[in-house]
Amino acid sequence: MDNDWIRIGTAQLSAAINPLGAELSSLRDGDGRELMTDADPRFWTGRAPLLFPVVGRPYRDTIRIDGTPYPMKQHGFARRRRFEVVEATGTRAVFALHDDEETRASYPFAFRLEVAFAIAGATLSVTVTITNPAATPLPASFGFHPAFAWPLPYGRERGDHRILFDADEPGRLKEIAADGTIAPREVDSPLDGRVLHLADALFAHDALVWAPVHSSAVRYGVDGAPQLDIAFPDTPMLGVWTKPGAAFVCVEPWHGIADPEGYEGDYRDKPGVFAIAPGGAKVIQLTVALVHPQGA
């Protein structure tokens, strides 16, 4: 139920966040039109899960730390945990998750994961701060997974929507193996210059994965109609995903990625994992701005 969702907003943009997972669950324009997924259970009931402490699927749903195996499901446990509501005002809400006995059974580290949502004008900012309270380095990875409405609610055809990257992306894409890990093969990029023309066929075999991604922002929508500018200055990888026929597309900035196929190395050494110094913190940001065509 959504009666415990925390709501923030301005006259131009409003959001609702579910304390379960600190998940952005609704984003509406000033006229109340929904900009996010309809969460149709025929496809996917997620909305914008936070991916921590892993992004993607660990090989055999297991991570290994100093030779000890630990169970870890795809995208980690944060999305299934209830966060403390630290602050809630008209335009800002802050949530926090700490390690406990349950988290340490799969991820044997002390941590604080804080997520701050704020709206100014027509821009939502999400600031994630991962803090290491321990005396030894904290290995971690983190990803965003927001699912935006496809089509956006502005009367344009689904097939006219595209994602425009803000930099050239000359490399090939990672291929996802049958078990959800990253295959050693790579695939040709579907970009037309800097443009990804959205179509269900792109996602017949799972997500598109840029690792690395050179862009730090994309624009999603249709020219001549309101669009979303999605900026991710702190994440070096990007996934784009949907299930064919669904009314959403996920734009997923990641600092981390699924295990390489067959990976049995240490969690600290897998691609995308970073280390936070004792007493230190890492900040990862995402912004989503609703932009209207000039003259509108």
Backbone as CSV, one residue per row, in Angstrom:
resi,resn,N_x,N_y,N_z,CA_x,CA_y,CA_z,C_x,C_y,C_z
1,MET,0.840,-1.191,0.000,0.000,0.000,0.000,0.876,1.241,0.000
2,ASP,0.317,2.354,-0.521,1.123,3.562,-0.645,0.823,4.579,0.448
3,ASN,0.113,4.185,1.517,-0.260,5.179,2.519,0.903,5.594,3.410
4,ASP,2.032,4.863,3.365,3.188,5.299,4.139,4.282,5.889,3.242
5,TRP,3.982,6.083,1.969,4.947,6.720,1.089,5.161,8.161,1.531
6,ILE,6.378,8.636,1.388,6.724,10.013,1.732,6.638,10.845,0.455
7,ARG,5.897,11.947,0.533,5.630,12.755,-0.660,6.315,14.115,-0.541
8,ILE,6.974,14.510,-1.615,7.631,15.812,-1.677,7.306,16.422,-3.038
9,GLY,7.480,17.746,-3.160,7.235,18.315,-4.470,7.161,19.818,-4.499
10,THR,7.063,20.320,-5.724,6.847,21.724,-6.028,5.656,21.813,-6.964
11,ALA,5.363,23.001,-7.435,4.271,23.160,-8.398,4.592,22.508,-9.735
12,GLN,5.875,22.273,-10.010,6.284,21.723,-11.307,6.494,20.218,-11.304
13,LEU,6.799,19.635,-10.140,7.180,18.225,-10.087,6.929,17.708,-8.683
14,SER,6.427,16.473,-8.565,6.226,15.858,-7.255,6.685,14.414,-7.291
15,ALA,7.070,13.906,-6.124,7.570,12.544,-6.019,6.999,11.883,-4.787
16,ALA,6.928,10.546,-4.820,6.554,9.744,-3.663,7.584,8.641,-3.510
17,ILE,8.080,8.462,-2.284,9.134,7.496,-2.004,8.630,6.494,-0.991
18,ASN,8.805,5.223,-1.303,8.406,4.141,-0.412,9.556,3.852,0.551
19,PRO,9.350,3.933,1.873,10.435,3.594,2.802,10.963,2.170,2.629
20,LEU,10.142,1.269,2.074,10.642,-0.059,1.764,11.577,0.057,0.563
21,GLY,12.858,-0.034,0.829,13.846,0.126,-0.218,14.212,1.558,-0.524
22,ALA,13.619,2.527,0.178,13.787,3.949,-0.170,13.609,4.112,-1.679
23,GLU,12.523,3.548,-2.185,12.301,3.444,-3.622,11.424,4.591,-4.133
24,LEU,11.965,5.357,-5.051,11.172,6.352,-5.762,10.054,5.613,-6.488
25,SER,8.813,5.898,-6.113,7.696,5.085,-6.602,6.719,5.850,-7.469
26,SER,6.829,7.172,-7.472,5.988,7.991,-8.341,6.729,9.292,-8.598
27,LEU,6.626,9.764,-9.840,7.162,11.064,-10.222,6.150,11.674,-11.180
28,ARG,5.547,12.802,-10.767,4.467,13.393,-11.546,4.790,14.831,-11.914
29,ASP,4.307,15.240,-13.080,4.490,16.626,-13.485,3.481,17.521,-12.766
30,GLY,3.527,18.813,-13.051,2.680,19.760,-12.346,1.203,19.557,-12.567
31,ASP,0.824,18.823,-13.624,-0.575,18.515,-13.894,-0.972,17.125,-13.402
32,GLY,-0.069,16.479,-12.660,-0.390,15.186,-12.076,-0.176,13.998,-12.987
33,ARG,0.453,14.191,-14.143,0.694,13.074,-15.062,1.903,12.263,-14.592
34,GLU,1.728,10.948,-14.571,2.750,10.046,-14.046,3.867,9.854,-15.065
35,LEU,5.105,10.030,-14.584,6.280,9.924,-15.449,7.023,8.613,-15.252
36,MET,6.505,7.759,-14.367,7.182,6.494,-14.085,6.307,5.309,-14.478
37,THR,6.841,4.139,-14.275,6.195,2.883,-14.635,4.812,2.730,-13.998
38,ASP,3.969,1.952,-14.662,2.681,1.585,-14.067,2.795,0.331,-13.201
39,ALA,4.022,-0.260,-13.119,4.286,-1.431,-12.275,3.307,-2.582,-12.558
40,ASP,2.973,-2.763,-13.816,2.069,-3.837,-14.223,2.689,-5.182,-13.836
41,PRO,2.009,-5.974,-12.998,2.609,-7.229,-12.534,2.823,-8.254,-13.648
42,ARG,2.235,-8.046,-14.806,2.515,-8.957,-15.919,3.959,-8.829,-16.402
43,PHE,4.600,-7.702,-16.083,5.948,-7.445,-16.576,6.952,-7.319,-15.428
44,TRP,6.761,-6.300,-14.583,7.714,-6.038,-13.502,7.070,-5.091,-12.510
45,THR,7.114,-5.444,-11.227,6.482,-4.599,-10.208,7.457,-3.616,-9.575
46,GLY,8.726,-3.658,-9.969,9.670,-2.671,-9.478,9.360,-1.295,-10.032
47,ARG,9.888,-0.280,-9.371,9.687,1.100,-9.808,11.023,1.826,-9.957
48,ALA,11.826,1.814,-8.908,13.164,2.407,-8.985,14.016,1.849,-7.853
49,PRO,14.261,0.544,-7.822,15.018,-0.029,-6.712,16.444,0.517,-6.662
50,LEU,16.972,0.584,-5.439,18.363,0.953,-5.220,19.184,-0.333,-5.130
51,LEU,20.252,-0.403,-5.895,21.035,-1.626,-6.025,22.265,-1.530,-5.125
52,PHE,22.277,-2.306,-4.057,23.362,-2.277,-3.081,23.308,-3.554,-2.262
53,PRO,24.439,-4.190,-1.964,25.812,-3.820,-2.295,26.334,-4.438,-3.575
54,VAL,25.453,-5.023,-4.378,25.867,-5.510,-5.696,24.926,-4.949,-6.745
55,VAL,25.438,-4.861,-7.952,24.645,-4.514,-9.127,24.634,-5.750,-10.020
56,GLY,23.454,-6.156,-10.448,23.369,-7.338,-11.294,23.462,-8.623,-10.496
57,ARG,23.692,-9.715,-11.221,23.653,-11.041,-10.589,25.056,-11.535,-10.255
58,PRO,25.314,-11.888,-9.009,26.547,-12.611,-8.689,26.469,-14.039,-9.247
59,TYR,27.585,-14.554,-9.654,27.643,-15.939,-10.144,27.144,-16.889,-9.066
60,ARG,26.141,-17.667,-9.419,25.507,-18.626,-8.509,24.952,-17.943,-7.255
61,ASP,24.566,-16.676,-7.402,23.974,-15.912,-6.293,24.850,-15.966,-5.046
62,THR,26.156,-15.828,-5.260,27.120,-15.933,-4.169,28.241,-14.927,-4.382
63,ILE,28.644,-14.245,-3.310,29.873,-13.473,-3.348,30.882,-14.145,-2.427
64,ARG,32.158,-13.927,-2.724,33.216,-14.570,-1.952,34.125,-13.480,-1.375
65,ILE,34.331,-13.539,-0.064,35.157,-12.552,0.624,36.174,-13.302,1.484
66,ASP,37.445,-13.100,1.156,38.536,-13.777,1.871,38.316,-15.282,1.914
67,GLY,37.837,-15.835,0.802,37.656,-17.272,0.685,36.356,-17.814,1.240
68,THR,35.547,-16.964,1.873,34.274,-17.411,2.446,33.130,-17.031,1.522
69,PRO,32.250,-17.982,1.167,31.099,-17.650,0.330,29.957,-17.074,1.160
70,TYR,29.267,-16.098,0.571,28.112,-15.472,1.214,26.972,-15.419,0.206
71,PRO,25.743,-15.744,0.619,24.615,-15.685,-0.324,24.276,-14.236,-0.656
72,MET,24.055,-13.962,-1.942,23.717,-12.603,-2.360,22.860,-12.672,-3.623
73,LYS,21.637,-12.213,-3.517,20.725,-12.220,-4.650,21.054,-11.083,-5.625
74,GLN,20.481,-11.187,-6.805,20.645,-10.156,-7.822,20.287,-8.786,-7.261
75,HIS,21.138,-7.807,-7.516,20.953,-6.402,-7.135,21.015,-6.160,-5.631
76,GLY,21.356,-7.171,-4.835,21.585,-6.942,-3.428,20.329,-6.887,-2.581
77,PHE,20.507,-6.482,-1.327,19.422,-6.568,-0.345,18.759,-5.235,-0.021
78,ALA,19.363,-4.110,-0.384,18.806,-2.820,0.050,17.382,-2.617,-0.448
79,ARG,17.088,-3.104,-1.627,15.749,-2.890,-2.193,14.655,-3.632,-1.433
80,ARG,15.049,-4.576,-0.585,14.066,-5.356,0.178,14.043,-4.978,1.659
81,ARG,14.779,-3.957,2.027,14.865,-3.555,3.423,14.141,-2.234,3.654
82,ARG,13.507,-2.114,4.814,12.831,-0.869,5.169,13.857,0.110,5.721
83,PHE,13.882,1.310,5.147,14.789,2.362,5.562,14.137,3.217,6.646
84,GLU,14.967,3.749,7.520,14.514,4.743,8.490,14.249,6.061,7.767
85,VAL,13.163,6.720,8.102,12.889,8.060,7.583,13.594,9.052,8.504
86,VAL,14.656,9.659,8.005,15.474,10.573,8.802,14.903,11.986,8.768
87,GLU,14.357,12.368,7.624,13.852,13.729,7.442,12.758,13.695,6.390
88,ALA,11.733,14.501,6.565,10.678,14.627,5.566,10.079,16.021,5.667
89,THR,10.305,16.819,4.639,9.732,18.158,4.564,8.991,18.278,3.240
90,GLY,8.552,19.463,2.919,7.772,19.628,1.701,8.512,19.300,0.423
91,THR,9.810,19.549,0.409,10.578,19.355,-0.823,11.772,18.426,-0.659
92,ARG,11.920,17.807,0.528,13.110,16.982,0.772,12.756,15.830,1.700
93,ALA,13.340,14.660,1.416,13.170,13.497,2.280,14.478,12.717,2.301
94,VAL,14.843,12.232,3.488,16.104,11.517,3.672,15.810,10.183,4.353
95,PHE,16.436,9.132,3.843,16.238,7.773,4.349,17.596,7.159,4.650
96,ALA,17.646,6.225,5.604,18.920,5.613,5.971,18.740,4.135,6.286
97,LEU,19.763,3.369,5.925,19.826,1.938,6.231,21.196,1.648,6.827
98,HIS,21.195,0.877,7.925,22.442,0.488,8.591,22.594,-1.024,8.511
99,ASP,23.831,-1.457,8.653,24.052,-2.899,8.759,23.411,-3.431,10.034
100,ASP,23.051,-4.699,9.984,22.525,-5.392,11.156,22.866,-6.868,11.014
101,GLU,22.370,-7.667,11.909,22.710,-9.089,11.900,22.326,-9.737,10.567
102,GLU,21.178,-9.356,10.026,20.727,-9.959,8.772,21.621,-9.564,7.610
103,THR,21.974,-8.284,7.492,22.828,-7.878,6.369,24.214,-8.489,6.492
104,ARG,24.737,-8.587,7.708,26.091,-9.113,7.876,26.180,-10.596,7.553
105,ALA,25.051,-11.281,7.504,25.058,-12.693,7.114,25.357,-12.878,5.630
106,SER,25.148,-11.836,4.839,25.452,-11.928,3.408,26.508,-10.925,2.953
107,TYR,26.775,-9.926,3.804,27.713,-8.853,3.461,28.356,-8.429,4.781
108,PRO,29.507,-9.018,5.130,30.022,-8.922,6.503,30.772,-7.619,6.785
109,PHE,30.070,-6.507,6.587,30.679,-5.197,6.762,29.708,-4.256,7.469
110,ALA,30.276,-3.297,8.190,29.492,-2.202,8.750,29.343,-1.122,7.692
111,PHE,28.147,-0.513,7.620,27.905,0.534,6.637,26.729,1.388,7.071
112,ARG,26.624,2.569,6.481,25.430,3.395,6.530,25.136,3.820,5.098
113,LEU,23.922,3.547,4.638,23.476,3.931,3.303,22.386,4.977,3.461
114,GLU,22.699,6.210,3.080,21.744,7.312,3.207,21.343,7.779,1.825
115,VAL,20.055,8.023,1.643,19.518,8.457,0.356,18.672,9.701,0.589
116,ALA,19.076,10.796,-0.037,18.366,12.069,0.103,17.701,12.423,-1.221
117,PHE,16.399,12.643,-1.176,15.623,13.083,-2.337,15.245,14.543,-2.132
118,ALA,15.408,15.362,-3.162,15.027,16.773,-3.065,14.506,17.236,-4.413
119,ILE,13.510,18.106,-4.379,12.955,18.680,-5.606,13.087,20.190,-5.537
120,ALA,13.632,20.765,-6.613,13.694,22.210,-6.792,13.168,22.511,-8.180
121,GLY,12.100,23.280,-8.264,11.496,23.539,-9.563,11.018,22.252,-10.192
122,ALA,11.514,21.953,-11.395,11.126,20.736,-12.104,12.246,19.702,-12.109
123,THR,13.125,19.742,-11.085,14.258,18.817,-11.023,14.250,18.036,-9.719
124,LEU,14.334,16.726,-9.848,14.525,15.836,-8.710,15.994,15.469,-8.620
125,SER,16.571,15.620,-7.437,17.933,15.150,-7.201,17.901,14.031,-6.174
126,VAL,18.710,13.006,-6.426,18.857,11.878,-5.506,20.337,11.787,-5.164
127,THR,20.651,11.931,-3.878,22.042,11.903,-3.425,22.224,10.729,-2.481
128,VAL,23.051,9.792,-2.886,23.336,8.600,-2.090,24.692,8.781,-1.421
129,THR,24.743,8.567,-0.127,25.994,8.638,0.619,26.217,7.305,1.322
130,ILE,27.297,6.629,0.957,27.661,5.359,1.585,28.826,5.646,2.521
131,THR,28.617,5.401,3.803,29.618,5.736,4.819,30.188,4.462,5.425
132,ASN,31.488,4.480,5.652,32.194,3.358,6.270,32.566,3.720,7.703
133,PRO,31.863,3.182,8.696,32.187,3.494,10.090,33.290,2.625,10.668
134,ALA,33.801,1.679,9.893,34.740,0.693,10.429,36.189,1.159,10.285
135,ALA,37.093,0.361,10.816,38.522,0.677,10.782,39.238,0.012,9.617
136,THR,38.490,-0.673,8.758,39.062,-1.303,7.577,38.274,-0.837,6.345
137,PRO,38.862,-0.912,5.140,38.159,-0.442,3.938,36.841,-1.187,3.707
138,LEU,35.869,-0.471,3.167,34.551,-1.021,2.859,34.418,-1.192,1.349
139,PRO,34.370,-2.434,0.841,34.101,-2.637,-0.577,32.601,-2.562,-0.835
140,ALA,32.218,-1.951,-1.942,30.792,-1.807,-2.235,30.613,-1.526,-3.713
141,SER,29.403,-1.714,-4.175,28.971,-1.192,-5.467,27.543,-0.699,-5.306
142,PHE,27.110,0.118,-6.254,25.800,0.758,-6.117,25.257,1.081,-7.507
143,GLY,23.934,0.985,-7.637,23.314,1.371,-8.896,21.915,1.924,-8.695
144,PHE,21.512,2.781,-9.627,20.133,3.260,-9.728,19.398,2.419,-10.775
145,HIS,18.062,2.329,-10.636,17.267,1.470,-11.534,15.884,2.097,-11.778
146,PRO,15.798,3.388,-12.088,14.473,3.999,-12.259,13.797,3.564,-13.560
147,ALA,12.501,3.297,-13.460,11.699,2.873,-14.605,10.757,4.007,-15.006
148,PHE,11.002,4.606,-16.156,10.208,5.733,-16.622,9.117,5.270,-17.581
149,ALA,8.028,6.019,-17.589,6.896,5.674,-18.453,7.332,5.660,-19.920
150,TRP,6.962,4.609,-20.615,7.195,4.495,-22.068,5.903,4.015,-22.698
151,PRO,5.147,4.922,-23.307,5.478,6.303,-23.640,5.267,7.253,-22.461
152,LEU,5.952,8.398,-22.513,5.657,9.473,-21.585,4.249,10.014,-21.862
153,PRO,3.615,10.635,-20.881,2.180,10.962,-20.999,1.903,12.255,-21.761
154,TYR,2.508,12.385,-22.952,2.352,13.635,-23.699,1.852,13.413,-25.120
155,GLY,1.157,12.285,-25.320,0.457,12.075,-26.572,1.308,11.648,-27.746
156,ARG,2.543,11.277,-27.517,3.410,10.833,-28.604,3.467,9.315,-28.653
157,GLU,3.705,8.787,-29.840,3.711,7.344,-30.025,4.894,6.701,-29.297
158,ARG,4.669,5.506,-28.818,5.720,4.773,-28.117,6.955,4.613,-28.992
159,GLY,6.750,4.300,-30.258,7.858,4.060,-31.166,8.654,5.298,-31.536
160,ASP,8.153,6.488,-31.187,8.884,7.725,-31.481,9.861,8.104,-30.371
161,HIS,9.820,7.414,-29.245,10.688,7.760,-28.120,12.120,7.306,-28.379
162,ARG,13.061,8.121,-27.880,14.464,7.764,-28.017,15.234,8.287,-26.821
163,ILE,16.433,7.775,-26.681,17.363,8.230,-25.646,18.567,8.831,-26.345
164,LEU,18.850,10.090,-26.031,19.962,10.822,-26.636,21.101,10.916,-25.622
165,PHE,22.259,10.359,-25.962,23.438,10.403,-25.102,24.153,11.735,-25.292
166,ASP,24.813,12.223,-24.229,25.467,13.529,-24.322,26.921,13.444,-24.780
167,ALA,27.399,12.232,-25.070,28.751,12.048,-25.580,28.751,10.889,-26.566
168,ASP,29.771,10.823,-27.397,29.912,9.689,-28.296,30.156,8.421,-27.485
169,GLU,29.585,7.323,-27.937,29.727,6.027,-27.277,30.244,5.021,-28.307
170,PRO,31.556,5.061,-28.583,32.083,4.278,-29.706,32.233,2.783,-29.432
171,GLY,32.194,2.366,-28.187,32.487,0.979,-27.864,31.336,0.025,-28.112
172,ARG,31.655,-1.271,-28.049,30.638,-2.315,-28.101,30.015,-2.494,-26.722
173,LEU,28.907,-3.204,-26.671,28.166,-3.396,-25.423,28.476,-4.758,-24.829
174,LYS,28.329,-4.850,-23.500,28.454,-6.140,-22.837,27.247,-7.007,-23.177
175,GLU,27.463,-8.299,-23.226,26.367,-9.239,-23.457,26.043,-9.959,-22.158
176,ILE,24.779,-10.066,-21.838,24.340,-10.759,-20.629,24.136,-12.235,-20.936
177,ALA,24.777,-13.078,-20.139,24.676,-14.521,-20.328,23.321,-15.031,-19.850
178,ALA,23.047,-16.300,-20.135,21.744,-16.881,-19.805,21.471,-16.868,-18.309
179,ASP,22.525,-16.919,-17.477,22.315,-16.931,-16.024,22.335,-15.532,-15.419
180,GLY,22.362,-14.479,-16.251,22.326,-13.114,-15.767,23.677,-12.502,-15.490
181,THR,24.751,-13.266,-15.645,26.094,-12.717,-15.493,26.533,-12.101,-16.832
182,ILE,27.765,-11.588,-16.858,28.271,-10.930,-18.057,29.107,-11.910,-18.874
183,ALA,28.676,-12.150,-20.100,29.363,-13.071,-20.990,30.686,-12.459,-21.469
184,PRO,31.637,-13.275,-21.877,32.890,-12.731,-22.397,32.730,-12.071,-23.762
185,ARG,31.648,-12.376,-24.459,31.409,-11.776,-25.776,30.889,-10.350,-25.620
186,GLU,31.084,-9.546,-26.661,30.477,-8.225,-26.719,29.626,-8.138,-27.974
187,VAL,28.712,-7.172,-28.000,27.783,-7.050,-29.126,27.888,-5.649,-29.702
188,ASP,27.467,-5.519,-30.951,27.501,-4.226,-31.620,26.548,-3.252,-30.952
189,SER,26.924,-1.999,-30.944,26.069,-0.960,-30.364,24.880,-0.694,-31.278
190,PRO,23.683,-0.534,-30.726,22.513,-0.196,-31.532,22.347,1.309,-31.739
191,LEU,23.305,2.126,-31.270,23.149,3.572,-31.376,23.217,4.048,-32.819
192,ASP,22.408,5.042,-33.112,22.452,5.772,-34.365,23.105,7.116,-34.056
193,GLY,24.424,7.201,-34.216,25.143,8.354,-33.698,25.098,8.320,-32.186
194,ARG,24.467,9.319,-31.594,24.294,9.338,-30.138,22.874,8.961,-29.727
195,VAL,22.071,8.455,-30.645,20.644,8.228,-30.393,20.344,6.736,-30.310
196,LEU,19.620,6.361,-29.254,19.054,5.026,-29.143,17.571,5.134,-29.459
197,HIS,17.169,4.613,-30.606,15.761,4.595,-30.998,15.107,3.407,-30.289
198,LEU,14.204,3.683,-29.367,13.655,2.620,-28.542,12.701,1.725,-29.324
199,ALA,12.875,0.422,-29.122,12.018,-0.586,-29.740,12.108,-1.845,-28.902
200,ASP,11.016,-2.574,-28.793,11.002,-3.782,-27.971,12.078,-4.775,-28.380
201,ALA,12.371,-4.863,-29.676,13.322,-5.863,-30.160,14.715,-5.677,-29.560
202,LEU,15.046,-4.467,-29.135,16.357,-4.221,-28.530,16.558,-5.032,-27.255
203,PHE,15.456,-5.388,-26.588,15.530,-5.982,-25.261,15.098,-7.448,-25.261
204,ALA,15.109,-8.060,-26.427,14.693,-9.456,-26.529,15.600,-10.381,-25.729
205,HIS,16.857,-9.965,-25.543,17.816,-10.809,-24.811,18.303,-10.140,-23.533
206,ASP,17.513,-9.294,-22.931,17.843,-8.635,-21.670,18.327,-7.205,-21.927
207,ALA,19.046,-6.651,-20.958,19.407,-5.230,-20.962,20.516,-4.922,-21.958
208,LEU,20.591,-3.646,-22.334,21.741,-3.105,-23.040,22.691,-2.544,-21.986
209,VAL,23.973,-2.878,-22.092,24.927,-2.526,-21.035,26.144,-1.837,-21.645
210,TRP,26.300,-0.566,-21.263,27.499,0.193,-21.629,28.451,0.160,-20.435
211,ALA,29.606,-0.474,-20.606,30.584,-0.572,-19.514,31.988,-0.532,-20.127
212,PRO,32.537,0.669,-20.243,32.110,1.916,-19.621,31.124,2.690,-20.489
213,VAL,30.495,3.690,-19.861,29.726,4.681,-20.592,30.493,5.993,-20.531
214,HIS,30.565,6.702,-21.658,31.301,7.967,-21.706,30.397,9.150,-21.363
215,SER,29.109,9.002,-21.548,28.166,10.063,-21.241,27.967,10.187,-19.739
216,SER,27.608,11.391,-19.312,27.215,11.606,-17.921,25.766,12.066,-17.827
217,ALA,25.062,12.070,-18.974,23.643,12.439,-18.983,23.026,11.942,-20.276
218,VAL,21.709,11.708,-20.230,20.932,11.391,-21.427,19.633,12.186,-21.379
219,ARG,19.031,12.336,-22.546,17.693,12.937,-22.636,16.747,11.888,-23.201
220,TYR,15.631,11.682,-22.502,14.660,10.654,-22.878,13.339,11.304,-23.254
221,GLY,12.784,10.881,-24.392,11.469,11.362,-24.801,11.385,11.537,-26.300
222,VAL,10.563,12.514,-26.704,10.310,12.806,-28.119,10.510,14.300,-28.326
223,ASP,11.240,14.656,-29.369,11.429,16.073,-29.680,10.078,16.763,-29.852
224,GLY,9.994,17.983,-29.348,8.763,18.753,-29.471,7.765,18.515,-28.372
225,ALA,8.100,17.615,-27.444,7.236,17.330,-26.291,8.089,17.390,-25.028
226,PRO,7.471,17.467,-23.852,8.271,17.414,-22.622,9.109,16.138,-22.553
227,GLN,10.351,16.281,-22.092,11.283,15.172,-22.004,11.940,15.160,-20.629
228,LEU,12.693,14.097,-20.370,13.415,13.950,-19.112,14.911,14.001,-19.377
229,ASP,15.585,14.913,-18.689,17.041,14.944,-18.676,17.509,14.183,-17.448
230,ILE,18.281,13.132,-17.665,18.723,12.231,-16.604,20.237,12.334,-16.532
231,ALA,20.753,12.854,-15.424,22.191,13.075,-15.272,22.751,12.158,-14.195
232,PHE,23.938,11.606,-14.464,24.559,10.622,-13.571,26.075,10.831,-13.576
233,PRO,26.557,11.883,-12.909,27.965,12.253,-13.000,28.931,11.301,-12.302
234,ASP,28.441,10.408,-11.463,29.328,9.611,-10.606,29.335,8.126,-10.932
235,THR,28.696,7.720,-12.014,28.566,6.291,-12.310,29.156,5.992,-13.684
236,PRO,30.111,5.062,-13.775,30.824,4.823,-15.031,30.198,3.792,-15.943
237,MET,29.041,3.260,-15.592,28.375,2.250,-16.404,26.902,2.610,-16.527
238,LEU,26.255,2.076,-17.560,24.839,2.374,-17.780,24.144,1.164,-18.374
239,GLY,22.993,0.827,-17.790,22.123,-0.175,-18.377,20.828,0.467,-18.836
240,VAL,20.267,-0.036,-19.921,18.934,0.359,-20.387,18.159,-0.938,-20.570
241,TRP,16.942,-0.996,-19.994,16.230,-2.277,-19.962,14.732,-2.071,-19.921
242,THR,14.034,-3.003,-20.531,12.605,-3.194,-20.321,12.272,-4.633,-20.645
243,LYS,11.031,-5.006,-20.422,10.506,-6.260,-20.936,9.633,-5.919,-22.125
244,PRO,9.855,-6.556,-23.270,9.084,-6.198,-24.463,7.587,-6.158,-24.188
245,GLY,6.969,-5.043,-24.585,5.543,-4.830,-24.394,5.185,-4.069,-23.149
246,ALA,6.138,-3.878,-22.236,5.858,-3.177,-20.983,5.790,-1.673,-21.220
247,ALA,5.140,-0.976,-20.285,4.947,0.476,-20.414,6.006,1.247,-19.638
248,PHE,7.241,0.757,-19.679,8.337,1.450,-19.007,9.638,1.166,-19.732
249,VAL,10.613,2.055,-19.503,11.997,1.794,-19.873,12.870,2.250,-18.708
250,CYS,13.804,1.407,-18.311,14.711,1.723,-17.213,15.998,2.322,-17.756
251,VAL,16.387,3.440,-17.180,17.685,4.057,-17.455,18.478,3.922,-16.166
252,GLU,19.535,3.085,-16.168,20.145,2.588,-14.941,21.625,2.970,-14.850
253,PRO,21.952,4.073,-14.202,23.363,4.387,-13.969,23.930,3.495,-12.864
254,TRP,25.077,2.889,-13.153,25.654,1.911,-12.232,27.092,2.263,-11.881
255,HIS,27.474,1.984,-10.642,28.877,1.868,-10.265,29.061,0.431,-9.789
256,GLY,29.064,-0.469,-10.751,29.099,-1.896,-10.498,28.391,-2.602,-11.632
257,ILE,28.526,-3.912,-11.686,27.971,-4.683,-12.787,27.862,-6.133,-12.315
258,ALA,27.097,-6.928,-13.027,26.999,-8.347,-12.703,28.385,-9.010,-12.783
259,ASP,28.519,-10.137,-12.106,29.766,-10.890,-12.170,30.077,-11.291,-13.610
260,PRO,31.347,-11.355,-13.969,31.707,-12.044,-15.208,31.239,-13.504,-15.137
261,GLU,30.877,-14.050,-16.274,30.393,-15.428,-16.323,31.414,-16.375,-15.682
262,GLY,30.952,-17.183,-14.709,31.818,-18.143,-14.040,32.751,-17.557,-13.002
263,TYR,32.536,-16.303,-12.597,33.468,-15.625,-11.692,33.447,-16.243,-10.303
264,GLU,34.609,-16.599,-9.793,34.725,-17.139,-8.441,35.814,-16.412,-7.653
265,GLY,36.172,-15.211,-8.099,37.156,-14.419,-7.392,36.547,-13.686,-6.220
266,ASP,37.386,-12.890,-5.557,36.939,-12.133,-4.400,36.023,-10.996,-4.837
267,TYR,35.030,-10.726,-4.025,34.093,-9.628,-4.296,34.828,-8.309,-4.511
268,ARG,35.884,-8.084,-3.748,36.614,-6.823,-3.856,37.208,-6.611,-5.242
269,ASP,37.463,-7.693,-5.949,38.175,-7.622,-7.229,37.260,-7.622,-8.440
270,LYS,35.962,-7.732,-8.245,35.060,-7.803,-9.395,34.884,-6.415,-10.017
271,PRO,34.554,-6.341,-11.284,34.429,-5.038,-11.960,33.405,-4.137,-11.274
272,GLY,33.775,-2.866,-11.131,32.864,-1.859,-10.608,32.843,-1.700,-9.110
273,VAL,33.477,-2.604,-8.372,33.504,-2.486,-6.913,34.530,-1.422,-6.520
274,PHE,34.139,-0.535,-5.621,35.036,0.493,-5.115,35.286,0.245,-3.634
275,ALA,36.292,0.905,-3.085,36.617,0.774,-1.664,36.497,2.137,-1.002
276,ILE,35.820,2.173,0.140,35.665,3.398,0.931,36.604,3.296,2.126
277,ALA,37.432,4.307,2.306,38.427,4.287,3.375,37.755,4.287,4.740
278,PRO,38.452,3.783,5.751,37.899,3.812,7.108,37.471,5.226,7.515
279,GLY,36.251,5.348,7.989,35.717,6.641,8.379,35.310,7.524,7.226
280,GLY,35.456,7.031,6.004,35.155,7.836,4.823,33.765,7.588,4.274
281,ALA,33.471,8.255,3.169,32.154,8.138,2.538,32.307,8.320,1.038
282,LYS,31.386,7.759,0.300,31.306,7.947,-1.148,29.925,8.483,-1.479
283,VAL,29.878,9.523,-2.317,28.623,10.154,-2.720,28.373,9.865,-4.192
284,ILE,27.158,9.434,-4.501,26.756,9.109,-5.878,25.427,9.807,-6.134
285,GLN,25.365,10.594,-7.204,24.195,11.423,-7.459,23.498,11.074,-8.769
286,LEU,22.205,11.360,-8.768,21.349,11.236,-9.948,20.401,12.420,-9.945
287,THR,20.186,13.040,-11.103,19.139,14.053,-11.211,18.245,13.712,-12.387
288,VAL,16.964,14.053,-12.213,15.971,13.886,-13.267,15.220,15.211,-13.391
289,ALA,15.344,15.835,-14.549,14.699,17.137,-14.774,13.680,17.012,-15.893
290,LEU,12.492,17.542,-15.655,11.463,17.609,-16.686,11.677,18.881,-17.482
291,VAL,11.938,18.727,-18.769,12.227,19.875,-19.615,11.138,19.990,-20.691
292,HIS,10.670,21.206,-20.909,9.622,21.458,-21.880,10.223,22.035,-23.154
293,PRO,9.599,21.793,-24.300,10.138,22.361,-25.534,10.156,23.880,-25.477
294,GLN,11.150,24.468,-26.120,11.261,25.919,-26.118,10.011,26.534,-26.739
295,GLY,9.512,27.570,-26.086,8.325,28.258,-26.575,7.033,27.665,-26.080
296,ALA,7.127,26.493,-25.366,5.903,25.859,-24.856,5.453,26.528,-23.577
